[in-house]
Each structure stands twice: as structure tokens, then as C-alpha cells.
Amino acid sequence: MAQLIQGFPEIFDHEQTATLSSVRYRLEFIWRDRTASWYFNLRTVDGVDLVLGRRVSPQWISTGNLLNVPLIGTSGLDAFERLDLGTEVLQVLHITQADLDALGIA
């Protein structure tokens, strides 16, 4: 089952650590007024960049298992506001290969 990643939309630029598939990562979310969008960075806890500057948008899945990067996806509506991050309007999820297999997605 997909793991919900907590959002803190009241903070324009926030970082947190999360355990995804038994590995700890640093996740950063940044709100950009110019594009009215959240952006996402994923790093190891040691600060090694894995995914940088990805725009968070509904029905999006990251570059996925490149370099053993966990899959990060979203669900929600096409139109969202800054404060929607982490709500049912825009949820960020860690998706495992088992989740994809269960959905019939290769």
C-alpha cells in the first residue's frame, strides 16, 4: 500500500526525513509563487542528490528506480493551491513496486 508523505503547506520551503522502503531519505518541498506550484527534491540522509527540482503535479510519478531512487507519486486534482499539499486535493505518496504490480503497471 502506498505510503502518504506528510506535507507542511504553511511553510514555503520545508525539509523532512522519511523512511521509504526501510531506507531514510531527506525530502524537500519548495513553493514557487511564479508558477504557483510545489517542487520536490529527494536526497540521501548524507546529502547526496537523487531527484532535484521536480514539479509536483497530480498523477505524477518521479524518475523512479533510477539509481535505486524510490518511486514518488501524487494523487489529487489538477487545480490546487499552496495550502492543499498533504490534503486530499494534493497528496504525495511513496509507491513500491508491489503497489505498481497490484495495479498492473510495469
HUMO-V494731 format. One line per field, one symbol per residue. ss: DSSP state (2 for helix, 1 for strand, 0 for the rest). phi: phi as a letter, one per 30 degrees, with the letter a starting at -180 (. if undefined). psi: psi as a letter, one per 40 degrees, with the letter a starting at -180 (. if undefined). A space follows every 10 residues. Layout:
# HUMO-V494731
ss: ???
phi: ???
psi: ???
This chain:
# HUMO-V494731
ss: 0011100000 0011111111 0011111111 1100001111 1111000011 1111100000 1000022200 1111110000 0222101001 1111102222 222000
phi: .dcdcdcbdd cdbbbbcbcb hibdbccbbb ccdechbdbb bbbdddjddc bbidddbeic bddiddhidd dbbbbkcdcb ceddejcddb ccbcccdddd dddicd
psi: hihhhhigee hdhiiiiihh fehhihhhhh hhddefiiih ihiieeehhd hhfhhhiifi haeaehffhi hhiiiaidhi ideeheiedh hhihhidddd ddefh.
